[in-house]
Amino acid sequence: MQFIMVSHGDLAKAMFGSAQMIVGKQDKVSTFGLRPTEDVSTLRKEIEAKLKEIGSEDVVIFTDLYHGSPFNVVVSLMGEYKFHHITGMNLGLILEALMMRLQNKTVDEICKKLIKVAPTTFVDVNKQLAETEVQGDV
């Protein structure tokens, strides 16, 4: 199973580096970033070359922002190549995906779980602490 992370700038590369600090060295993960000086066609060619290289393996592509340029590039490839596309990546979701892959989960199992847990990766800490304080007073 291959993971491809695509973002604006170096976000994908940095996020993957941070993930490896937590779960250890990972293979079969590629990162791509759209630089301010690049055209989206350059990013598309890079991702397409990777898809051709890895062939028919199960592939999940993560993008950083719904309807952003990297997202649109990946969507433009969906008609030509078979892969799963998850957008709104964050470190928590990438860690979950990497750990599930280590457990030999299928690509479908991983994608289903990521969508299920995605809302739990965002927490209003102020609200949570306030609720905890109120409960502690009871």
VOVEXSE-419238 format. One record per residue: residue number from 1; chain; x, y, z of N, C-alpha, C in turn; residue in three letters. Coordinates in steps of 0.05 Angstrom, whole numbers, plus 5000, padded with zeros to 4 digits. Layout:
> NUM, A, X, Y, Z, X, Y, Z, X, Y, Z, ALA
...
This chain:
> 1, A, 5017, 4976, 5000, 5000, 5000, 5000, 5018, 5025, 5000, MET
> 2, A, 5011, 5043, 4983, 5026, 5068, 4980, 5009, 5092, 4990, GLN
> 3, A, 5022, 5111, 5004, 5010, 5136, 5012, 5024, 5158, 4997, PHE
> 4, A, 5008, 5177, 4987, 5019, 5201, 4974, 5007, 5224, 4989, ILE
> 5, A, 5023, 5243, 4998, 5014, 5266, 5012, 5020, 5291, 4994, MET
> 6, A, 4999, 5307, 4990, 5002, 5330, 4972, 4992, 5355, 4986, VAL
> 7, A, 5008, 5377, 4985, 5000, 5401, 4999, 5010, 5426, 4985, SER
> 8, A, 5002, 5448, 4997, 5014, 5474, 4990, 5042, 5475, 5004, HIS
> 9, A, 5062, 5483, 4989, 5088, 5486, 5001, 5099, 5460, 5012, GLY
> 10, A, 5113, 5462, 5035, 5126, 5439, 5047, 5110, 5425, 5069, ASP
> 11, A, 5084, 5431, 5071, 5068, 5420, 5092, 5068, 5390, 5092, LEU
> 12, A, 5064, 5377, 5069, 5064, 5348, 5068, 5090, 5336, 5077, ALA
> 13, A, 5112, 5347, 5068, 5139, 5337, 5075, 5143, 5340, 5105, LYS
> 14, A, 5136, 5363, 5116, 5140, 5368, 5145, 5122, 5350, 5161, ALA
> 15, A, 5097, 5347, 5153, 5078, 5330, 5167, 5088, 5301, 5168, MET
> 16, A, 5098, 5291, 5145, 5108, 5264, 5144, 5132, 5261, 5162, PHE
> 17, A, 5150, 5280, 5162, 5173, 5280, 5179, 5165, 5278, 5209, GLY
> 18, A, 5145, 5294, 5216, 5135, 5293, 5244, 5122, 5266, 5250, SER
> 19, A, 5108, 5255, 5231, 5095, 5229, 5236, 5116, 5207, 5240, ALA
> 20, A, 5138, 5209, 5225, 5159, 5189, 5229, 5173, 5192, 5256, GLN
> 21, A, 5173, 5216, 5267, 5185, 5219, 5294, 5169, 5203, 5314, MET
> 22, A, 5143, 5200, 5309, 5125, 5186, 5328, 5123, 5156, 5323, ILE
> 23, A, 5119, 5148, 5297, 5115, 5120, 5291, 5139, 5106, 5279, VAL
> 24, A, 5161, 5120, 5275, 5185, 5108, 5264, 5186, 5111, 5234, GLY
> 25, A, 5208, 5103, 5223, 5213, 5106, 5193, 5191, 5090, 5178, LYS
> 26, A, 5181, 5102, 5157, 5160, 5091, 5140, 5170, 5090, 5112, GLN
> 27, A, 5163, 5069, 5097, 5168, 5068, 5069, 5142, 5070, 5054, ASP
> 28, A, 5144, 5072, 5028, 5121, 5073, 5010, 5103, 5097, 5017, LYS
> 29, A, 5116, 5120, 5023, 5102, 5145, 5027, 5117, 5166, 5011, VAL
> 30, A, 5103, 5181, 4994, 5115, 5202, 4978, 5101, 5228, 4985, SER
> 31, A, 5116, 5250, 4985, 5105, 5276, 4991, 5110, 5295, 4967, THR
> 32, A, 5090, 5311, 4962, 5092, 5331, 4940, 5081, 5357, 4950, PHE
> 33, A, 5094, 5379, 4942, 5084, 5405, 4950, 5084, 5425, 4927, GLY
> 34, A, 5063, 5441, 4926, 5061, 5461, 4905, 5075, 5486, 4915, LEU
> 35, A, 5096, 5494, 4901, 5112, 5517, 4908, 5100, 5542, 4896, ARG
> 36, A, 5104, 5565, 4909, 5093, 5590, 4898, 5102, 5596, 4870, PRO
> 37, A, 5126, 5587, 4862, 5137, 5593, 4836, 5129, 5572, 4815, THR
> 38, A, 5115, 5551, 4823, 5108, 5529, 4805, 5080, 5532, 4794, GLU
> 39, A, 5076, 5521, 4771, 5050, 5519, 4759, 5038, 5492, 4768, ASP
> 40, A, 5011, 5490, 4769, 4998, 5465, 4778, 5005, 5442, 4758, VAL
> 41, A, 5011, 5449, 4733, 5017, 5428, 4714, 5043, 5413, 4722, SER
> 42, A, 5062, 5427, 4735, 5086, 5414, 4745, 5079, 5394, 4767, THR
> 43, A, 5063, 5402, 4786, 5054, 5385, 4807, 5040, 5361, 4796, LEU
> 44, A, 5022, 5365, 4777, 5007, 5343, 4764, 5026, 5323, 4752, ARG
> 45, A, 5046, 5332, 4737, 5065, 5314, 4724, 5081, 5298, 4745, LYS
> 46, A, 5089, 5310, 4767, 5103, 5296, 4788, 5087, 5274, 4800, GLU
> 47, A, 5062, 5280, 4806, 5044, 5260, 4819, 5037, 5238, 4799, ILE
> 48, A, 5033, 5246, 4774, 5026, 5226, 4753, 5050, 5207, 4749, GLU
> 49, A, 5074, 5218, 4749, 5098, 5200, 4746, 5099, 5180, 4769, ALA
> 50, A, 5093, 5189, 4793, 5093, 5171, 4816, 5072, 5150, 4813, LYS
> 51, A, 5048, 5157, 4804, 5026, 5138, 4800, 5034, 5117, 4779, LEU
> 52, A, 5047, 5126, 4758, 5056, 5107, 4737, 5077, 5088, 4748, LYS
> 53, A, 5095, 5099, 4765, 5116, 5083, 4777, 5105, 5061, 4796, GLU
> 54, A, 5086, 5068, 4812, 5076, 5048, 4832, 5055, 5030, 4821, ILE
> 55, A, 5044, 5036, 4798, 5026, 5018, 4784, 5000, 5012, 4799, GLY
> 56, A, 4994, 4986, 4801, 4967, 4979, 4811, 4965, 4974, 4841, SER
> 57, A, 4986, 4982, 4856, 4984, 4979, 4885, 4961, 4996, 4896, GLU
> 58, A, 4951, 4988, 4919, 4931, 5004, 4933, 4944, 5031, 4940, ASP
> 59, A, 4931, 5052, 4933, 4942, 5079, 4937, 4921, 5097, 4951, VAL
> 60, A, 4930, 5111, 4971, 4914, 5132, 4984, 4929, 5158, 4980, VAL
> 61, A, 4916, 5178, 4968, 4927, 5204, 4966, 4913, 5223, 4986, ILE
> 62, A, 4930, 5236, 5002, 4920, 5256, 5021, 4926, 5284, 5011, PHE
> 63, A, 4906, 5301, 5012, 4911, 5329, 5004, 4904, 5347, 5028, THR
> 64, A, 4916, 5371, 5028, 4913, 5388, 5052, 4887, 5404, 5054, ASP
> 65, A, 4877, 5412, 5032, 4855, 5431, 5033, 4834, 5426, 5011, LEU
> 66, A, 4810, 5422, 5019, 4788, 5417, 5001, 4785, 5441, 4981, TYR
> 67, A, 4786, 5435, 4956, 4784, 5454, 4933, 4809, 5471, 4930, HIS
> 68, A, 4830, 5465, 4944, 4855, 5480, 4939, 4868, 5469, 4914, GLY
> 69, A, 4889, 5482, 4905, 4902, 5474, 4880, 4913, 5445, 4881, SER
> 70, A, 4926, 5437, 4903, 4935, 5409, 4904, 4911, 5389, 4902, PRO
> 71, A, 4890, 5396, 4916, 4865, 5379, 4915, 4855, 5377, 4886, PHE
> 72, A, 4854, 5400, 4872, 4844, 5400, 4844, 4862, 5384, 4826, ASN
> 73, A, 4888, 5385, 4830, 4907, 5369, 4814, 4901, 5340, 4818, VAL
> 74, A, 4897, 5331, 4843, 4892, 5303, 4848, 4865, 5295, 4836, VAL
> 75, A, 4845, 5311, 4839, 4819, 5305, 4827, 4822, 5302, 4797, VAL
> 76, A, 4838, 5318, 4785, 4842, 5316, 4755, 4854, 5289, 4747, SER
> 77, A, 4867, 5276, 4766, 4880, 5250, 4759, 4861, 5226, 4766, LEU
> 78, A, 4839, 5231, 4779, 4822, 5210, 4788, 4808, 5194, 4765, MET
> 79, A, 4804, 5207, 4743, 4792, 5193, 4720, 4811, 5174, 4706, GLY
> 80, A, 4837, 5179, 4709, 4857, 5163, 4695, 4870, 5142, 4712, GLU
> 81, A, 4870, 5146, 4738, 4884, 5127, 4756, 4866, 5119, 4779, TYR
> 82, A, 4870, 5095, 4789, 4854, 5084, 4811, 4868, 5089, 4837, LYS
> 83, A, 4856, 5105, 4854, 4866, 5110, 4881, 4844, 5122, 4898, PHE
> 84, A, 4849, 5122, 4924, 4830, 5134, 4943, 4841, 5162, 4949, HIS
> 85, A, 4823, 5182, 4952, 4831, 5209, 4957, 4818, 5219, 4983, HIS
> 86, A, 4834, 5227, 5002, 4824, 5238, 5027, 4835, 5266, 5030, ILE
> 87, A, 4817, 5286, 5034, 4827, 5313, 5037, 4822, 5323, 5065, THR
> 88, A, 4837, 5344, 5072, 4835, 5354, 5099, 4855, 5341, 5118, GLY
> 89, A, 4877, 5331, 5106, 4897, 5316, 5123, 4907, 5333, 5146, MET
> 90, A, 4912, 5319, 5167, 4925, 5331, 5190, 4943, 5309, 5203, ASN
> 91, A, 4959, 5317, 5221, 4978, 5298, 5233, 4964, 5274, 5246, LEU
> 92, A, 4942, 5280, 5260, 4928, 5258, 5273, 4918, 5237, 5253, GLY
> 93, A, 4907, 5246, 5230, 4897, 5227, 5210, 4920, 5212, 5197, LEU
> 94, A, 4942, 5226, 5191, 4965, 5212, 5179, 4976, 5191, 5198, ILE
> 95, A, 4978, 5197, 5224, 4987, 5177, 5243, 4968, 5153, 5244, LEU
> 96, A, 4942, 5158, 5244, 4923, 5137, 5244, 4926, 5119, 5219, GLU
> 97, A, 4929, 5131, 5196, 4933, 5116, 5172, 4958, 5099, 5172, ALA
> 98, A, 4980, 5111, 5181, 5005, 5096, 5182, 5004, 5073, 5202, LEU
> 99, A, 4991, 5077, 5225, 4989, 5056, 5244, 4971, 5033, 5235, MET
> 100, A, 4949, 5041, 5221, 4931, 5020, 5210, 4945, 5004, 5188, MET
> 101, A, 4961, 5018, 5172, 4976, 5004, 5151, 4995, 4984, 5164, ARG
> 102, A, 5008, 4991, 5186, 5026, 4973, 5200, 5011, 4948, 5211, LEU
> 103, A, 4985, 4951, 5215, 4968, 4929, 5225, 4956, 4913, 5201, GLN
> 104, A, 4966, 4919, 5177, 4957, 4905, 5153, 4927, 4908, 5147, ASN
> 105, A, 4916, 4932, 5154, 4888, 4938, 5147, 4887, 4943, 5117, LYS
> 106, A, 4864, 4939, 5105, 4861, 4944, 5076, 4857, 4974, 5072, THR
> 107, A, 4861, 4982, 5047, 4858, 5010, 5040, 4829, 5019, 5046, VAL
> 108, A, 4809, 5002, 5041, 4782, 5009, 5047, 4777, 5012, 5077, ASP
> 109, A, 4789, 4995, 5093, 4786, 4997, 5122, 4798, 5022, 5132, GLU
> 110, A, 4822, 5029, 5121, 4835, 5053, 5130, 4819, 5078, 5123, ILE
> 111, A, 4810, 5080, 5098, 4794, 5104, 5090, 4769, 5106, 5106, CYS
> 112, A, 4755, 5085, 5110, 4730, 5085, 5126, 4735, 5095, 5154, LYS
> 113, A, 4756, 5085, 5167, 4763, 5093, 5194, 4772, 5122, 5195, LYS
> 114, A, 4787, 5131, 5176, 4796, 5159, 5176, 4772, 5178, 5175, LEU
> 115, A, 4753, 5172, 5158, 4730, 5190, 5156, 4714, 5189, 5182, ILE
> 116, A, 4713, 5167, 5195, 4699, 5164, 5221, 4713, 5180, 5243, LYS
> 117, A, 4739, 5178, 5245, 4753, 5191, 5267, 4761, 5220, 5261, VAL
> 118, A, 4758, 5229, 5236, 4766, 5257, 5229, 4755, 5278, 5248, ALA
> 119, A, 4729, 5278, 5254, 4719, 5299, 5272, 4731, 5299, 5299, PRO
> 120, A, 4741, 5276, 5308, 4753, 5275, 5335, 4781, 5287, 5336, THR
> 121, A, 4793, 5294, 5312, 4819, 5305, 5312, 4818, 5336, 5316, THR
> 122, A, 4794, 5347, 5319, 4791, 5375, 5325, 4776, 5378, 5351, PHE
> 123, A, 4788, 5392, 5370, 4776, 5395, 5396, 4778, 5424, 5405, VAL
> 124, A, 4756, 5435, 5414, 4756, 5462, 5426, 4764, 5458, 5455, ASP
> 125, A, 4790, 5462, 5460, 4801, 5456, 5486, 4789, 5475, 5507, VAL
> 126, A, 4785, 5500, 5501, 4773, 5518, 5520, 4745, 5508, 5529, ASN
> 127, A, 4729, 5500, 5510, 4703, 5489, 5516, 4705, 5464, 5533, LYS
> 128, A, 4723, 5446, 5525, 4727, 5421, 5540, 4735, 5426, 5568, GLN
> 129, A, 4754, 5444, 5572, 4763, 5451, 5599, 4741, 5463, 5616, LEU
> 130, A, 4725, 5481, 5603, 4703, 5494, 5617, 4682, 5473, 5626, ALA
> 131, A, 4677, 5454, 5608, 4658, 5433, 5615, 4668, 5415, 5637, GLU
> 132, A, 4694, 5410, 5637, 4707, 5393, 5658, 4705, 5408, 5685, THR
> 133, A, 4710, 5434, 5685, 4708, 5449, 5709, 4680, 5449, 5721, GLU
> 134, A, 4660, 5452, 5703, 4632, 5452, 5712, 4625, 5424, 5724, VAL
> 135, A, 4634, 5403, 5711, 4628, 5376, 5721, 4642, 5371, 5747, GLN
> 136, A, 4666, 5383, 5751, 4680, 5380, 5776, 4667, 5394, 5799, GLY
> 137, A, 4652, 5415, 5793, 4637, 5429, 5814, 4613, 5415, 5824, ASP
> 138, A, 4602, 5397, 5808, 4577, 5383, 5815, 4582, 5362, 5836, VAL
